[in-house]
Amino acid sequence: MRETVSAGEDGERLCGSKGLLESTSQQSAFNAATIGNTVDVLFERAARNPGQNRRRTAYLQPAHVMASVDIIGQVLPVDHRREPER
């Protein structure tokens, strides 16, 4: 496989990207912009509580979904809704 960027450059890009994502205001704005959309979510493995699974979006953000363990290993579309007020 041919590299498209040098090892040094990819590290610089990664640090720059992480810096932007760690900015609370940018991350919050990104999260808010996805509400109401359908996002693909990878269901990784069972979580601590029954009915919960570890899952990540394509942007490596955690997703909170109650689902059966039967879907572990699958990428499924999930409607992104605002979390209910407690």
ROVEXZA-792637 format. One record per atom (N, C-alpha, C): residue in three letters; atom name; x, y, z. Coordinates in Angstrom, 3 decimals. Example, Ala and Ser with C-alpha at 12.3 -4.5 7.8 and 13.67 -1.06 7.14 Angstrom:
// ROVEXZA-792637
rest:ALA, atom:N, xx:13.190, yy:-5.690, zz:7.800 $
rest:ALA, atom:CA, xx:12.300, yy:-4.500, zz:7.800 $
rest:ALA, atom:C, xx:13.200, yy:-3.300, zz:7.800 $
rest:SER, atom:N, xx:12.850, yy:-2.250, zz:7.080 $
rest:SER, atom:CA, xx:13.670, yy:-1.060, zz:7.140 $
rest:SER, atom:C, xx:12.900, yy:0.030, zz:7.870 $
***
This chain:
// ROVEXZA-792637
rest:MET, atom:N, xx:0.841, yy:-1.179, zz:0.000 $
rest:MET, atom:CA, xx:0.000, yy:0.000, zz:0.000 $
rest:MET, atom:C, xx:0.883, yy:1.237, zz:0.000 $
rest:ARG, atom:N, xx:0.609, yy:2.167, zz:-0.876 $
rest:ARG, atom:CA, xx:1.396, yy:3.381, zz:-1.008 $
rest:ARG, atom:C, xx:0.964, yy:4.420, zz:0.013 $
rest:GLU, atom:N, xx:1.926, yy:5.013, zz:0.715 $
rest:GLU, atom:CA, xx:1.612, yy:6.069, zz:1.675 $
rest:GLU, atom:C, xx:1.290, yy:7.353, zz:0.936 $
rest:THR, atom:N, xx:0.297, yy:8.062, zz:1.408 $
rest:THR, atom:CA, xx:-0.070, yy:9.321, zz:0.769 $
rest:THR, atom:C, xx:0.586, yy:10.513, zz:1.455 $
rest:VAL, atom:N, xx:0.945, yy:10.380, zz:2.723 $
rest:VAL, atom:CA, xx:1.678, yy:11.427, zz:3.449 $
rest:VAL, atom:C, xx:2.783, yy:10.765, zz:4.259 $
rest:SER, atom:N, xx:3.793, yy:11.537, zz:4.577 $
rest:SER, atom:CA, xx:4.904, yy:10.984, zz:5.349 $
rest:SER, atom:C, xx:4.465, yy:10.718, zz:6.783 $
rest:ALA, atom:N, xx:5.233, yy:9.876, zz:7.476 $
rest:ALA, atom:CA, xx:4.911, yy:9.548, zz:8.872 $
rest:ALA, atom:C, xx:4.925, yy:10.801, zz:9.737 $
rest:GLY, atom:N, xx:5.854, yy:11.700, zz:9.504 $
rest:GLY, atom:CA, xx:5.914, yy:12.939, zz:10.285 $
rest:GLY, atom:C, xx:4.718, yy:13.835, zz:10.039 $
rest:GLU, atom:N, xx:4.328, yy:13.916, zz:8.768 $
rest:GLU, atom:CA, xx:3.199, yy:14.782, zz:8.423 $
rest:GLU, atom:C, xx:1.887, yy:14.243, zz:8.972 $
rest:ASP, atom:N, xx:1.711, yy:12.919, zz:8.946 $
rest:ASP, atom:CA, xx:0.454, yy:12.386, zz:9.470 $
rest:ASP, atom:C, xx:0.344, yy:12.630, zz:10.973 $
rest:GLY, atom:N, xx:1.463, yy:12.581, zz:11.688 $
rest:GLY, atom:CA, xx:1.444, yy:12.889, zz:13.122 $
rest:GLY, atom:C, xx:1.067, yy:14.340, zz:13.381 $
rest:GLU, atom:N, xx:1.597, yy:15.232, zz:12.558 $
rest:GLU, atom:CA, xx:1.253, yy:16.655, zz:12.702 $
rest:GLU, atom:C, xx:-0.223, yy:16.886, zz:12.427 $
rest:ARG, atom:N, xx:-0.726, yy:16.242, zz:11.387 $
rest:ARG, atom:CA, xx:-2.145, yy:16.386, zz:11.052 $
rest:ARG, atom:C, xx:-3.029, yy:15.852, zz:12.177 $
rest:LEU, atom:N, xx:-2.644, yy:14.705, zz:12.731 $
rest:LEU, atom:CA, xx:-3.431, yy:14.116, zz:13.811 $
rest:LEU, atom:C, xx:-3.468, yy:15.041, zz:15.020 $
rest:CYS, atom:N, xx:-2.312, yy:15.598, zz:15.383 $
rest:CYS, atom:CA, xx:-2.275, yy:16.524, zz:16.526 $
rest:CYS, atom:C, xx:-3.140, yy:17.750, zz:16.267 $
rest:GLY, atom:N, xx:-3.087, yy:18.260, zz:15.052 $
rest:GLY, atom:CA, xx:-3.914, yy:19.417, zz:14.714 $
rest:GLY, atom:C, xx:-5.390, yy:19.101, zz:14.780 $
rest:SER, atom:N, xx:-5.760, yy:17.927, zz:14.272 $
rest:SER, atom:CA, xx:-7.170, yy:17.518, zz:14.303 $
rest:SER, atom:C, xx:-7.650, yy:17.310, zz:15.729 $
rest:LYS, atom:N, xx:-6.829, yy:16.666, zz:16.552 $
rest:LYS, atom:CA, xx:-7.207, yy:16.441, zz:17.950 $
rest:LYS, atom:C, xx:-7.377, yy:17.769, zz:18.677 $
rest:GLY, atom:N, xx:-6.501, yy:18.710, zz:18.392 $
rest:GLY, atom:CA, xx:-6.606, yy:20.028, zz:19.017 $
rest:GLY, atom:C, xx:-7.922, yy:20.701, zz:18.694 $
rest:LEU, atom:N, xx:-8.362, yy:20.576, zz:17.456 $
rest:LEU, atom:CA, xx:-9.639, yy:21.172, zz:17.068 $
rest:LEU, atom:C, xx:-10.802, yy:20.466, zz:17.740 $
rest:LEU, atom:N, xx:-10.760, yy:19.131, zz:17.773 $
rest:LEU, atom:CA, xx:-11.863, yy:18.386, zz:18.376 $
rest:LEU, atom:C, xx:-11.935, yy:18.577, zz:19.884 $
rest:GLU, atom:N, xx:-10.793, yy:18.788, zz:20.518 $
rest:GLU, atom:CA, xx:-10.790, yy:18.961, zz:21.963 $
rest:GLU, atom:C, xx:-11.340, yy:20.312, zz:22.379 $
rest:SER, atom:N, xx:-11.472, yy:21.210, zz:21.433 $
rest:SER, atom:CA, xx:-12.073, yy:22.498, zz:21.718 $
rest:SER, atom:C, xx:-13.550, yy:22.262, zz:22.031 $
rest:THR, atom:N, xx:-13.946, yy:22.537, zz:23.248 $
rest:THR, atom:CA, xx:-15.305, yy:22.242, zz:23.694 $
rest:THR, atom:C, xx:-16.354, yy:22.890, zz:22.805 $
rest:SER, atom:N, xx:-16.149, yy:24.121, zz:22.421 $
rest:SER, atom:CA, xx:-17.171, yy:24.809, zz:21.632 $
rest:SER, atom:C, xx:-17.327, yy:24.172, zz:20.254 $
rest:GLN, atom:N, xx:-16.224, yy:23.783, zz:19.613 $
rest:GLN, atom:CA, xx:-16.330, yy:23.143, zz:18.303 $
rest:GLN, atom:C, xx:-16.967, yy:21.765, zz:18.413 $
rest:GLN, atom:N, xx:-16.600, yy:21.020, zz:19.436 $
rest:GLN, atom:CA, xx:-17.161, yy:19.690, zz:19.607 $
rest:GLN, atom:C, xx:-18.653, yy:19.784, zz:19.910 $
rest:SER, atom:N, xx:-19.034, yy:20.716, zz:20.758 $
rest:SER, atom:CA, xx:-20.451, yy:20.893, zz:21.085 $
rest:SER, atom:C, xx:-21.245, yy:21.319, zz:19.850 $
rest:ALA, atom:N, xx:-20.664, yy:22.203, zz:19.051 $
rest:ALA, atom:CA, xx:-21.340, yy:22.653, zz:17.833 $
rest:ALA, atom:C, xx:-21.505, yy:21.493, zz:16.855 $
rest:PHE, atom:N, xx:-20.480, yy:20.668, zz:16.725 $
rest:PHE, atom:CA, xx:-20.560, yy:19.501, zz:15.834 $
rest:PHE, atom:C, xx:-21.643, yy:18.554, zz:16.319 $
rest:ASN, atom:N, xx:-21.648, yy:18.258, zz:17.616 $
rest:ASN, atom:CA, xx:-22.654, yy:17.348, zz:18.174 $
rest:ASN, atom:C, xx:-24.061, yy:17.888, zz:17.952 $
rest:ALA, atom:N, xx:-24.265, yy:19.178, zz:18.195 $
rest:ALA, atom:CA, xx:-25.578, yy:19.784, zz:18.028 $
rest:ALA, atom:C, xx:-26.025, yy:19.737, zz:16.568 $
rest:ALA, atom:N, xx:-25.081, yy:19.874, zz:15.642 $
rest:ALA, atom:CA, xx:-25.419, yy:19.877, zz:14.218 $
rest:ALA, atom:C, xx:-25.881, yy:18.504, zz:13.737 $
rest:THR, atom:N, xx:-25.536, yy:17.454, zz:14.439 $
rest:THR, atom:CA, xx:-25.936, yy:16.110, zz:14.003 $
rest:THR, atom:C, xx:-27.279, yy:15.677, zz:14.582 $
rest:ILE, atom:N, xx:-27.826, yy:16.435, zz:15.521 $
rest:ILE, atom:CA, xx:-29.132, yy:16.087, zz:16.099 $
rest:ILE, atom:C, xx:-30.193, yy:16.161, zz:15.013 $
rest:GLY, atom:N, xx:-30.983, yy:15.124, zz:14.921 $
rest:GLY, atom:CA, xx:-32.021, yy:15.042, zz:13.906 $
rest:GLY, atom:C, xx:-31.570, yy:14.281, zz:12.670 $
rest:ASN, atom:N, xx:-30.282, yy:13.949, zz:12.606 $
rest:ASN, atom:CA, xx:-29.751, yy:13.191, zz:11.471 $
rest:ASN, atom:C, xx:-29.645, yy:11.717, zz:11.834 $
rest:THR, atom:N, xx:-29.488, yy:10.905, zz:10.812 $
rest:THR, atom:CA, xx:-29.213, yy:9.485, zz:11.008 $
rest:THR, atom:C, xx:-27.720, yy:9.280, zz:10.810 $
rest:VAL, atom:N, xx:-27.074, yy:8.633, zz:11.778 $
rest:VAL, atom:CA, xx:-25.629, yy:8.387, zz:11.693 $
rest:VAL, atom:C, xx:-25.368, yy:6.894, zz:11.784 $
rest:ASP, atom:N, xx:-24.320, yy:6.450, zz:11.091 $
rest:ASP, atom:CA, xx:-23.918, yy:5.050, zz:11.181 $
rest:ASP, atom:C, xx:-23.144, yy:4.834, zz:12.465 $
rest:VAL, atom:N, xx:-23.479, yy:3.772, zz:13.174 $
rest:VAL, atom:CA, xx:-22.860, yy:3.473, zz:14.462 $
rest:VAL, atom:C, xx:-22.345, yy:2.043, zz:14.454 $
rest:LEU, atom:N, xx:-21.091, yy:1.865, zz:14.867 $
rest:LEU, atom:CA, xx:-20.505, yy:0.534, zz:15.030 $
rest:LEU, atom:C, xx:-20.772, yy:0.080, zz:16.455 $
rest:PHE, atom:N, xx:-21.426, yy:-1.057, zz:16.599 $
rest:PHE, atom:CA, xx:-21.685, yy:-1.636, zz:17.913 $
rest:PHE, atom:C, xx:-20.515, yy:-2.561, zz:18.227 $
rest:GLU, atom:N, xx:-19.659, yy:-2.135, zz:19.182 $
rest:GLU, atom:CA, xx:-18.380, yy:-2.797, zz:19.436 $
rest:GLU, atom:C, xx:-18.471, yy:-4.022, zz:20.344 $
rest:ARG, atom:N, xx:-19.048, yy:-3.842, zz:21.533 $
rest:ARG, atom:CA, xx:-19.077, yy:-4.945, zz:22.505 $
rest:ARG, atom:C, xx:-20.051, yy:-4.596, zz:23.610 $
rest:ALA, atom:N, xx:-20.332, yy:-5.566, zz:24.455 $
rest:ALA, atom:CA, xx:-21.250, yy:-5.334, zz:25.578 $
rest:ALA, atom:C, xx:-20.637, yy:-4.316, zz:26.532 $
rest:ALA, atom:N, xx:-21.485, yy:-3.519, zz:27.140 $
rest:ALA, atom:CA, xx:-21.049, yy:-2.514, zz:28.111 $
rest:ALA, atom:C, xx:-21.327, yy:-3.017, zz:29.521 $
rest:ARG, atom:N, xx:-21.146, yy:-2.136, zz:30.470 $
rest:ARG, atom:CA, xx:-21.262, yy:-2.501, zz:31.882 $
rest:ARG, atom:C, xx:-22.671, yy:-2.925, zz:32.291 $
rest:ASN, atom:N, xx:-23.682, yy:-2.203, zz:31.834 $
rest:ASN, atom:CA, xx:-25.059, yy:-2.464, zz:32.259 $
rest:ASN, atom:C, xx:-25.809, yy:-3.304, zz:31.230 $
rest:PRO, atom:N, xx:-26.741, yy:-4.149, zz:31.679 $
rest:PRO, atom:CA, xx:-27.533, yy:-4.963, zz:30.752 $
rest:PRO, atom:C, xx:-28.272, yy:-4.085, zz:29.744 $
rest:GLY, atom:N, xx:-28.267, yy:-4.499, zz:28.477 $
rest:GLY, atom:CA, xx:-28.956, yy:-3.744, zz:27.440 $
rest:GLY, atom:C, xx:-28.118, yy:-2.642, zz:26.818 $
rest:GLN, atom:N, xx:-26.948, yy:-2.366, zz:27.383 $
rest:GLN, atom:CA, xx:-26.073, yy:-1.337, zz:26.826 $
rest:GLN, atom:C, xx:-24.953, yy:-1.994, zz:26.032 $
rest:ASN, atom:N, xx:-24.509, yy:-1.305, zz:24.988 $
rest:ASN, atom:CA, xx:-23.399, yy:-1.762, zz:24.166 $
rest:ASN, atom:C, xx:-22.414, yy:-0.625, zz:23.986 $
rest:ARG, atom:N, xx:-21.130, yy:-0.966, zz:23.812 $
rest:ARG, atom:CA, xx:-20.139, yy:0.047, zz:23.453 $
rest:ARG, atom:C, xx:-20.315, yy:0.307, zz:21.971 $
rest:ARG, atom:N, xx:-20.401, yy:1.569, zz:21.604 $
rest:ARG, atom:CA, xx:-20.641, yy:1.906, zz:20.211 $
rest:ARG, atom:C, xx:-19.994, yy:3.238, zz:19.866 $
rest:ARG, atom:N, xx:-19.643, yy:3.402, zz:18.603 $
rest:ARG, atom:CA, xx:-18.966, yy:4.607, zz:18.117 $
rest:ARG, atom:C, xx:-19.519, yy:4.978, zz:16.751 $
rest:THR, atom:N, xx:-19.573, yy:6.289, zz:16.502 $
rest:THR, atom:CA, xx:-19.949, yy:6.767, zz:15.178 $
rest:THR, atom:C, xx:-18.723, yy:6.736, zz:14.283 $
rest:ALA, atom:N, xx:-18.914, yy:7.064, zz:13.020 $
rest:ALA, atom:CA, xx:-17.799, yy:7.131, zz:12.071 $
rest:ALA, atom:C, xx:-16.792, yy:8.208, zz:12.480 $
rest:TYR, atom:N, xx:-17.218, yy:9.143, zz:13.322 $
rest:TYR, atom:CA, xx:-16.342, yy:10.219, zz:13.808 $
rest:TYR, atom:C, xx:-15.728, yy:9.871, zz:15.159 $
rest:LEU, atom:N, xx:-15.841, yy:8.590, zz:15.551 $
rest:LEU, atom:CA, xx:-15.291, yy:8.056, zz:16.802 $
rest:LEU, atom:C, xx:-15.905, yy:8.683, zz:18.042 $
rest:GLN, atom:N, xx:-17.122, yy:9.182, zz:17.919 $
rest:GLN, atom:CA, xx:-17.825, yy:9.717, zz:19.073 $
rest:GLN, atom:C, xx:-18.658, yy:8.602, zz:19.703 $
rest:PRO, atom:N, xx:-18.734, yy:8.587, zz:21.024 $
rest:PRO, atom:CA, xx:-19.579, yy:7.578, zz:21.662 $
rest:PRO, atom:C, xx:-21.045, yy:7.836, zz:21.331 $
rest:ALA, atom:N, xx:-21.807, yy:6.776, zz:21.239 $
rest:ALA, atom:CA, xx:-23.243, yy:6.877, zz:21.004 $
rest:ALA, atom:C, xx:-23.939, yy:6.081, zz:22.098 $
rest:HIS, atom:N, xx:-24.984, yy:6.636, zz:22.663 $
rest:HIS, atom:CA, xx:-25.700, yy:5.980, zz:23.758 $
rest:HIS, atom:C, xx:-26.968, yy:5.354, zz:23.203 $
rest:VAL, atom:N, xx:-26.960, yy:4.019, zz:23.143 $
rest:VAL, atom:CA, xx:-28.052, yy:3.273, zz:22.530 $
rest:VAL, atom:C, xx:-28.338, yy:2.050, zz:23.388 $
rest:MET, atom:N, xx:-29.610, yy:1.789, zz:23.631 $
rest:MET, atom:CA, xx:-30.005, yy:0.556, zz:24.296 $
rest:MET, atom:C, xx:-30.360, yy:-0.432, zz:23.195 $
rest:ALA, atom:N, xx:-29.692, yy:-1.583, zz:23.200 $
rest:ALA, atom:CA, xx:-29.916, yy:-2.565, zz:22.141 $
rest:ALA, atom:C, xx:-29.475, yy:-3.950, zz:22.604 $
rest:SER, atom:N, xx:-29.887, yy:-4.943, zz:21.855 $
rest:SER, atom:CA, xx:-29.535, yy:-6.334, zz:22.132 $
rest:SER, atom:C, xx:-28.068, yy:-6.586, zz:21.779 $
rest:VAL, atom:N, xx:-27.449, yy:-7.547, zz:22.465 $
rest:VAL, atom:CA, xx:-26.066, yy:-7.916, zz:22.154 $
rest:VAL, atom:C, xx:-25.969, yy:-8.600, zz:20.792 $
rest:ASP, atom:N, xx:-27.092, yy:-8.965, zz:20.202 $
rest:ASP, atom:CA, xx:-27.099, yy:-9.618, zz:18.894 $
rest:ASP, atom:C, xx:-26.548, yy:-8.719, zz:17.787 $
rest:ILE, atom:N, xx:-26.483, yy:-7.417, zz:18.014 $
rest:ILE, atom:CA, xx:-26.028, yy:-6.510, zz:16.959 $
rest:ILE, atom:C, xx:-24.542, yy:-6.149, zz:17.085 $
rest:ILE, atom:N, xx:-23.843, yy:-6.725, zz:18.055 $
rest:ILE, atom:CA, xx:-22.413, yy:-6.448, zz:18.215 $
rest:ILE, atom:C, xx:-21.674, yy:-6.855, zz:16.942 $
rest:GLY, atom:N, xx:-20.778, yy:-5.981, zz:16.491 $
rest:GLY, atom:CA, xx:-20.011, yy:-6.217, zz:15.278 $
rest:GLY, atom:C, xx:-20.647, yy:-5.631, zz:14.034 $
rest:GLN, atom:N, xx:-21.845, yy:-5.087, zz:14.166 $
rest:GLN, atom:CA, xx:-22.542, yy:-4.526, zz:13.012 $
rest:GLN, atom:C, xx:-22.468, yy:-3.005, zz:13.013 $
rest:VAL, atom:N, xx:-22.542, yy:-2.425, zz:11.829 $
rest:VAL, atom:CA, xx:-22.682, yy:-0.977, zz:11.664 $
rest:VAL, atom:C, xx:-24.125, yy:-0.755, zz:11.236 $
rest:LEU, atom:N, xx:-24.862, yy:0.003, zz:12.050 $
rest:LEU, atom:CA, xx:-26.285, yy:0.225, zz:11.792 $
rest:LEU, atom:C, xx:-26.610, yy:1.714, zz:11.833 $
rest:PRO, atom:N, xx:-27.615, yy:2.141, zz:11.062 $
rest:PRO, atom:CA, xx:-28.035, yy:3.537, zz:11.123 $
rest:PRO, atom:C, xx:-28.823, yy:3.795, zz:12.407 $
rest:VAL, atom:N, xx:-28.522, yy:4.927, zz:13.042 $
rest:VAL, atom:CA, xx:-29.185, yy:5.301, zz:14.294 $
rest:VAL, atom:C, xx:-29.627, yy:6.751, zz:14.179 $
rest:ASP, atom:N, xx:-30.888, yy:7.023, zz:14.539 $
rest:ASP, atom:CA, xx:-31.376, yy:8.402, zz:14.573 $
rest:ASP, atom:C, xx:-30.772, yy:9.101, zz:15.778 $
rest:HIS, atom:N, xx:-30.126, yy:10.240, zz:15.540 $
rest:HIS, atom:CA, xx:-29.495, yy:10.989, zz:16.624 $
rest:HIS, atom:C, xx:-30.509, yy:11.975, zz:17.173 $
rest:ARG, atom:N, xx:-30.912, yy:11.742, zz:18.400 $
rest:ARG, atom:CA, xx:-31.880, yy:12.612, zz:19.076 $
rest:ARG, atom:C, xx:-31.248, yy:13.181, zz:20.322 $
rest:ARG, atom:N, xx:-31.774, yy:14.287, zz:20.742 $
rest:ARG, atom:CA, xx:-31.298, yy:14.905, zz:21.969 $
rest:ARG, atom:C, xx:-31.661, yy:14.003, zz:23.142 $
rest:GLU, atom:N, xx:-30.772, yy:13.913, zz:24.118 $
rest:GLU, atom:CA, xx:-31.031, yy:13.092, zz:25.302 $
rest:GLU, atom:C, xx:-32.171, yy:13.722, zz:26.107 $
rest:PRO, atom:N, xx:-33.114, yy:12.912, zz:26.579 $
rest:PRO, atom:CA, xx:-34.222, yy:13.468, zz:27.374 $
rest:PRO, atom:C, xx:-33.714, yy:14.121, zz:28.648 $
rest:GLU, atom:N, xx:-34.400, yy:15.182, zz:29.051 $
rest:GLU, atom:CA, xx:-34.065, yy:15.857, zz:30.320 $
rest:GLU, atom:C, xx:-34.364, yy:14.917, zz:31.476 $
rest:ARG, atom:N, xx:-33.534, yy:14.957, zz:32.488 $
rest:ARG, atom:CA, xx:-33.743, yy:14.082, zz:33.648 $
rest:ARG, atom:C, xx:-34.367, yy:14.827, zz:34.774 $
***
